[in-house]
């Protein structure tokens, strides 16, 4: 009985079974490709694996995959062969893995260059159950261990006026509201494809994303949900957000309960951008702004009917050599959508390099 390895993961609340095929799949006729996908669906269902089955291969012109069209938007942002390779966590056996299916499925990584042979992934036990999947943040664990440097989209949040909150409600009720706020943030984060909570300090979160568009989407949804909470509870909790993209040093030492951390001047820059923001404001650097705008402009996000994008110009930021171009995204009538005032840590620049 032939066996093959698959990656059973969860993305944005949906379970997927990724089946790696060899580059030979690119030369298979379209009709035969669909037949192979149907066969794999039947095999995975028969083996007890739940979720949308997706066959993936590396073709001569890039990544190829077959999946239901309703999932293409999500998969186009997060899927690549390294993701599949690092998450091979099930071993599927079936007498139906024969003929053309066996040719394209049994040696998916056999085309790797001889000088750098692919490391054979460790098979999961054949009795593994369907609910033993991994979340998307876990997909990047292999990448964190492989290199000490990464380019990430960093997002810092801060709950504004926490001292005033304690004065108004008392310590016990204020702390209950903060816990409720933190639960809300983490619930939204859990629904993202690549969001990872790097650290939490008091009223602040440090979160990393794979793309600026996902960070901005998260920030907009978070601000909207916090406002819903305020209306329901009769409170006035406000968050400020800063987003920046840069290369960071990834520290994999397990310190204070964390499995990894990010450090470097780019992390400091992201934190400084957040410190410029007012309550309900989402600020970002120019690169993050341009990329998120390109992907999101014109789309309605999670029921937010209208979004505006603003460029507030250059700011001199403490500890950063060059001036930083500060931009904003937000919902009209809710977000400030105005240049942040000068502060001790940053002020509007009269000039400076971009």
RONU-870338 format. One line per field, with one value per residue (C-alpha): chain; x, y, z. Coordinates in Angstrom, 3 decimals. Layout:
chain (A  ...)
X (X  ...)
Y (Y  ...)
Z (Z  ...)
***
This chain:
chain (A  A  A  A  A  A  A  A  A  A  A  A  A  A  A  A  A  A  A  A  A  A  A  A  A  A  A  A  A  A  A  A  A  A  A  A  A  A  A  A  A  A  A  A  A  A  A  A  A  A  A  A  A  A  A  A  A  A  A  A  A  A  A  A  A  A  A  A  A  A  A  A  A  A  A  A  A  A  A  A  A  A  A  A  A  A  A  A  A  A  A  A  A  A  A  A  A  A  A  A  A  A  A  A  A  A  A  A  A  A  A  A  A  A  A  A  A  A  A  A  A  A  A  A  A  A  A  A  A  A  A  A  A  A  A  A  A  A  A  A  A  A  A  A  A  A  A  A  A  A  A  A  A  A  A  A  A  A  A  A  A  A  A  A  A  A  A  A  A  A  A  A  A  A  A  A  A  A  A  A  A  A  A  A  A  A  A  A  A  A  A  A  A  A  A  A  A  A  A  A  A  A  A  A  A  A  A  A  A  A  A  A  A  A  A  A  A  A  A  A  A  A  A  A  A  A  A  A  A  A  A  A  A  A  A  A  A  A  A  A  A  A  A  A  A  A  A  A  A  A  A  A  A  A  A  A  A  A  A  A  A  A  A  A  A  A  A  A  A  A  A  A  A  A  A  A  A  A  A  A  A  A  A  A  A  A  A  A  A  A  A  A  A  A  A  A  A  A  A  A  A  A  A  A  A  A  A  A  A  A  A  A  A  A  A  A  A  A  A  A  A  A  A  A  A  A  A  A  A  A  A  A  A  A  A  A  A  A  A  A  A  A  A  A  A  A  A  A  A  A  A  A  A  A)
X (0.000  1.495  1.762  2.259  2.648  0.250  0.048  -3.135  -3.407  -5.983  -6.102  -8.509  -10.786  -10.836  -9.072  -6.954  -5.151  -2.202  -0.911  2.505  2.896  6.047  6.833  5.552  2.062  2.697  2.777  -0.437  -3.500  -6.097  -8.741  -6.363  -5.348  -8.969  -9.278  -6.187  -7.689  -10.917  -8.941  -7.027  -10.260  -11.655  -8.441  -8.237  -11.906  -11.465  -8.491  -10.560  -8.994  -11.434  -10.929  -10.491  -7.993  -5.474  -2.825  0.311  3.339  6.272  5.991  8.498  6.699  5.970  3.695  0.715  -2.248  -5.787  -8.480  -12.055  -12.168  -13.651  -10.330  -8.063  -7.942  -6.618  -4.258  -2.678  -1.399  0.009  0.720  4.147  6.062  8.170  4.955  3.768  7.155  7.531  4.058  3.979  2.284  0.211  1.005  -1.824  -1.875  -4.214  -4.298  -5.733  -2.353  -1.352  -0.799  -0.554  -1.368  1.595  3.877  3.097  2.515  5.080  8.265  7.167  10.565  12.661  13.597  15.696  19.318  21.760  24.086  21.373  19.191  15.846  15.706  13.275  10.342  9.478  6.249  3.460  2.084  -0.396  -3.001  -3.002  -6.516  -8.083  -8.178  -4.388  -3.771  -1.501  -2.457  -0.886  1.421  3.066  3.885  6.626  8.333  10.740  11.683  12.364  14.816  16.523  17.759  18.349  17.076  13.598  11.703  8.370  5.452  5.417  2.313  2.312  -0.892  -1.363  -4.463  -4.738  -5.551  -5.333  -4.598  -7.753  -9.636  -8.560  -9.510  -12.951  -13.870  -11.599  -8.795  -10.889  -13.350  -10.626  -8.558  -11.640  -12.093  -8.410  -8.728  -11.848  -9.935  -7.007  -9.352  -10.928  -7.516  -6.422  -9.705  -9.255  -5.600  -6.578  -8.669  -5.716  -3.582  -0.102  -0.478  1.762  1.735  5.402  4.899  2.449  3.463  0.783  -1.643  0.401  0.750  3.638  2.327  4.036  2.423  3.667  2.188  1.255  -2.247  -2.994  -1.639  -3.827  -6.886  -6.293  -5.913  -9.117  -11.092  -9.671  -10.636  -14.134  -14.637  -13.367  -15.926  -18.629  -17.476  -17.612  -21.189  -22.223  -20.440  -20.856  -17.064  -14.604  -11.615  -9.313  -6.308  -3.550  -1.645  1.701  2.725  6.172  8.026  11.692  14.415  14.743  16.909  14.897  15.898  14.728  15.793  12.915  12.842  9.974  7.682  8.217  9.368  10.845  11.364  12.309  14.925  16.666  16.256  13.262  11.389  12.192  10.953  7.636  7.191  7.991  5.373  2.795  3.793  2.925  -0.649  -3.668  -6.549  -8.419  -5.537  -3.655  -0.311  2.269  5.472  5.423  6.361  3.654  1.157  1.900  1.702  -1.466  -3.117  -2.303  -3.947  -6.906  -8.010  -11.556  -12.467  -14.874  -13.222  -15.324  -18.390  -16.492  -18.251  -15.588  -11.838  -9.633  -5.881  -3.733  -0.058  1.007  4.565  7.980  8.608  11.881  11.760  13.972  16.643  16.115  18.688  16.457  13.062  10.144  7.174  4.046  0.775  -2.666  -5.639  -8.994  -12.751  -14.105  -16.015  -14.188  -10.426  -8.656  -7.349  -5.122  -1.367  -0.185  1.018  4.682  5.804  8.920  9.801  8.847  8.085  7.186  10.324  11.184  13.211  14.953  15.716  13.035)
Y (0.000  3.355  6.248  9.981  12.881  15.825  19.049  19.403  23.055  25.670  29.035  31.767  29.226  26.813  23.448  22.578  19.429  20.400  17.551  18.219  16.957  16.803  19.350  16.719  17.966  21.056  18.877  16.989  17.916  20.091  17.357  14.833  17.371  17.678  13.891  13.707  16.318  14.318  11.161  12.932  14.262  10.746  9.340  12.041  11.650  7.886  8.375  10.570  13.935  16.844  20.074  21.424  19.317  21.360  19.804  21.931  21.737  23.872  24.444  26.054  29.425  29.400  27.774  25.808  24.544  23.242  24.259  25.428  28.967  30.458  29.852  31.336  34.780  33.403  30.847  33.307  35.316  32.582  29.465  28.353  25.077  25.892  26.308  22.876  21.232  22.530  21.298  17.719  16.286  13.352  10.140  8.943  5.365  4.017  1.277  3.952  5.754  4.127  5.001  8.716  9.683  7.674  9.281  12.847  12.350  9.912  11.952  15.609  16.988  14.620  17.396  19.227  19.928  17.190  19.721  20.701  17.638  18.220  17.016  14.146  15.318  13.113  11.276  11.566  8.286  6.667  6.595  10.402  11.785  14.508  17.105  17.105  20.156  23.185  26.855  29.188  30.992  27.617  27.349  29.935  28.190  26.448  29.743  31.296  28.521  28.601  32.194  34.850  37.654  38.172  40.878  41.319  43.696  44.921  46.256  47.899  48.719  50.698  51.237  55.013  56.474  53.338  55.428  57.465  54.197  53.094  56.457  56.335  52.700  51.628  49.102  45.930  46.979  48.666  45.477  43.512  45.885  45.519  41.720  41.983  44.238  41.800  38.877  40.837  41.597  37.961  36.687  38.901  37.869  34.186  34.699  36.032  33.899  34.903  37.130  36.241  37.810  38.554  40.053  41.819  44.439  45.911  47.641  47.110  44.385  43.696  41.649  40.466  39.781  38.469  41.384  45.058  44.492  41.892  44.147  47.035  44.779  43.550  47.116  48.313  45.321  45.795  49.481  48.654  45.861  48.023  50.666  47.978  46.982  50.609  50.954  47.707  48.427  52.218  52.665  54.802  52.518  53.733  52.110  53.627  51.617  51.875  49.698  49.402  46.946  46.122  43.558  42.424  40.118  37.055  35.807  32.217  31.972  30.999  33.884  34.833  32.268  33.501  31.160  33.998  37.756  40.441  43.142  45.919  49.525  48.626  47.399  50.679  52.599  50.722  51.513  55.199  55.368  53.974  56.543  59.340  58.102  59.420  57.297  55.532  56.335  53.870  55.255  53.555  54.178  54.846  51.342  49.699  52.325  51.878  48.090  47.970  50.649  48.686  45.543  46.983  50.215  49.902  46.896  46.890  45.416  43.518  45.710  49.027  50.882  53.498  53.813  56.837  56.930  59.948  60.903  63.258  63.872  63.497  63.285  63.294  60.314  60.023  57.362  57.074  58.747  59.597  61.269  58.833  59.452  58.998  57.852  56.950  54.752  54.896  55.125  58.651  59.998  57.653  57.886  61.256  61.299  64.272  64.810  63.649  66.464  66.855  64.949  64.345  61.356  62.684  65.963  67.132  67.557  70.654  68.456  65.109  62.206  59.774)
Z (0.000  -1.052  1.399  1.056  3.444  3.732  5.751  7.806  8.960  9.867  8.064  9.144  10.791  7.819  7.812  4.783  3.719  1.508  -0.666  -2.252  -5.824  -7.892  -10.647  -13.115  -12.272  -14.418  -17.559  -16.724  -18.799  -17.051  -17.100  -15.566  -12.914  -11.824  -11.690  -9.470  -7.150  -6.902  -6.111  -3.357  -1.841  -1.686  -0.202  2.473  3.391  3.587  5.886  8.226  7.378  7.425  5.508  1.995  0.020  -1.992  -4.242  -4.593  -6.886  -7.953  -11.702  -14.081  -13.892  -10.164  -7.628  -8.889  -6.880  -7.282  -4.802  -4.631  -6.097  -2.918  -1.154  -3.828  -2.198  1.079  -0.442  -2.880  0.115  2.337  0.313  -0.913  -1.041  2.029  4.027  2.877  3.396  6.972  7.960  6.693  9.767  8.481  6.620  4.404  3.106  0.435  -2.223  -4.544  -4.767  -8.043  -11.692  -12.524  -8.940  -7.645  -10.245  -9.188  -5.454  -4.075  -4.569  -4.494  -3.514  -5.586  -8.015  -5.405  -6.577  -5.613  -3.943  -1.472  -0.965  0.651  4.212  4.505  6.630  9.595  9.047  11.582  12.953  10.580  13.360  13.674  13.979  11.860  14.635  15.047  12.866  13.228  13.102  10.537  13.001  13.639  9.947  10.348  13.257  10.878  9.268  12.686  13.503  10.115  10.282  12.908  10.649  9.217  7.381  9.155  9.405  13.008  14.741  18.154  20.043  23.224  25.340  25.821  29.230  31.356  34.456  33.883  33.449  36.942  38.405  36.815  37.457  40.302  40.067  40.037  37.337  35.297  35.289  34.243  31.289  30.366  30.421  28.275  25.886  25.712  25.036  22.176  20.636  20.886  19.415  16.356  16.106  16.177  13.031  10.996  8.709  9.872  12.939  15.893  19.341  19.979  23.428  25.732  28.250  30.479  28.126  24.938  22.317  19.927  16.997  13.800  10.416  7.090  5.087  5.665  4.271  6.934  9.686  8.501  8.196  11.750  13.064  11.378  12.659  16.151  16.277  15.029  17.573  20.447  19.510  19.534  23.013  24.166  22.968  24.652  27.964  28.098  28.238  26.283  25.726  22.954  21.301  19.207  16.601  14.813  11.834  10.232  7.977  8.454  8.949  12.537  14.582  15.597  19.029  19.547  23.186  25.455  27.907  30.233  28.669  25.094  22.336  20.248  20.201  17.692  18.279  16.373  15.281  13.083  16.167  17.923  14.865  14.909  18.603  17.984  15.216  17.630  20.268  17.809  17.387  19.271  20.515  17.651  15.273  13.019  11.837  9.624  7.726  3.983  2.773  4.889  3.701  -0.019  0.097  2.185  0.027  -3.133  -1.751  0.165  -1.512  -2.819  -0.647  2.283  5.352  7.883  7.514  7.653  4.812  4.101  4.693  4.091  3.556  4.486  4.183  6.989  5.769  7.358  11.098  12.982  15.293  18.365  17.922  14.148  11.890  8.913  9.006  8.759  6.485  8.601  7.013  8.368  7.571  9.290  9.197  8.538  11.511  13.877  13.282  13.769  10.147  10.953  11.435  14.849  17.134  18.023  21.063  23.090  20.911  17.463  15.714  12.229  10.124  8.149  5.792  5.678  3.396  2.331)
***
